[in-house]
């Protein structure tokens, strides 16, 4: 019983960790896209 509960908690923690990682990655990719567009505008204005 306690072992099952322990495994369940581990899965829950791992799930939350992977969710956080994916959220961070999507934020990073959005920032990267914005940065690329800005860089393009700056280069085209020269």
C-alpha positions as CSV (number, residue, x, y, z in Angstrom):
1,X,0.0,0.0,0.0
2,X,2.7,2.5,1.0
3,X,4.8,1.5,-1.9
4,X,2.0,2.1,-4.3
5,X,1.3,5.5,-2.8
6,X,5.0,6.3,-3.0
7,X,5.1,5.4,-6.7
8,X,2.0,7.5,-7.3
9,X,3.6,10.5,-5.7
10,X,6.8,10.0,-7.8
11,X,4.7,9.9,-11.0
12,X,2.8,13.0,-10.0
13,X,6.1,14.9,-9.2
14,X,7.6,13.8,-12.5
15,X,4.5,14.8,-14.4
16,X,4.6,18.3,-12.8
17,X,8.3,18.6,-13.6
18,X,7.8,17.7,-17.3
19,X,4.9,20.1,-17.5
20,X,7.0,22.9,-16.1
21,X,9.8,22.1,-18.6
22,X,7.4,22.2,-21.5
23,X,6.0,25.6,-20.3
24,X,9.5,26.9,-20.0
25,X,10.4,25.6,-23.5
26,X,7.4,27.2,-25.1
27,X,8.2,30.6,-23.4
28,X,11.8,30.3,-24.6
29,X,10.7,29.6,-28.2
30,X,8.2,32.5,-28.1
31,X,11.0,34.8,-26.9
32,X,13.3,33.4,-29.6
33,X,10.7,34.1,-32.3
34,X,10.2,37.7,-31.1
35,X,13.9,38.2,-31.0
36,X,14.4,36.9,-34.5
37,X,11.6,39.3,-35.8
38,X,13.2,42.2,-34.0
39,X,16.6,41.4,-35.4
40,X,15.1,41.1,-38.9
41,X,13.5,44.5,-38.6
42,X,16.7,46.2,-37.4
43,X,18.7,44.6,-40.3
44,X,16.1,45.6,-42.9
45,X,16.0,49.2,-41.6
46,X,19.7,49.7,-42.2
